[in-house]
């Protein structure tokens, strides 16, 4: 287990809901004992799926297409707004989602290069062809996880600076509703230093990261199924008014909160996910 990245507060679960809704039957998820990794996941894409979106989550994902004939894999940095992602109907995918703000140390790219982009696994991780073939070739989720840990956990993450680590923890604790002057008081560093180090460590500005965490916090709240009016959720997350929240949600999630809620209900969202 990595001891260089502090455990994240349990108030944020980085989610990619359109991945779950694209699953043919079930979407399997397994949390990691290492705080650098949020969870592992596994699903087969339904034949009826035409469009799948990746949404901002502040995370790096490694996604393996476990096709028997031509296995491939890609390294994906967080998007900054909802963006269509290519999945092939009938193919099974295995993914590793790192915790928000974590950059894997075995990836041969700078943090800023990853933001809003994706790369071939073999281009981003030199000499990893055997790992890709073995991870893609085994059937069980537990075996895929074991192989990934065997190959990569010994050099799992790049240690962030103290100012970035403290900033990430506070942004998550505040559900993204925090200002840069508050981070100055909490870290003891100047705005300029916070901005520079945060971008260097994560590839994002503190403002962009906070925006992403606020969006993910909205998803978490909606998924919990609590009776809450959208205007109350907007104010709870620090939006000045409901219209600002609606515009932000649509840009980052690709639809309105009301339509999103209906989609979850119609597709029996929570019954699709199997936690291992």
Secondary structure as UniProt FT lines:
FT   TURN            10..11
FT   HELIX           17..21
FT   STRAND          23..31
FT   TURN            35..36
FT   STRAND          37..45
FT   TURN            47..48
FT   STRAND          52..54
FT   STRAND          61..65
FT   STRAND          72..76
FT   STRAND          83..85
FT   TURN            89..90
FT   STRAND          92..98
FT   TURN            100..101
FT   TURN            105..106
FT   HELIX           111..114
FT   TURN            115..116
FT   STRAND          118..120
FT   HELIX           121..124
FT   TURN            126..127
FT   HELIX           129..137
FT   HELIX           141..152
FT   HELIX           153..155
FT   HELIX           162..173
FT   TURN            174..176
FT   HELIX           180..187
FT   HELIX           191..202
FT   HELIX           206..223
FT   TURN            224..225
FT   HELIX           230..236
FT   TURN            237..238
FT   HELIX           242..253
FT   HELIX           257..266
FT   TURN            267..268
FT   HELIX           269..272
FT   STRAND          273..275
//
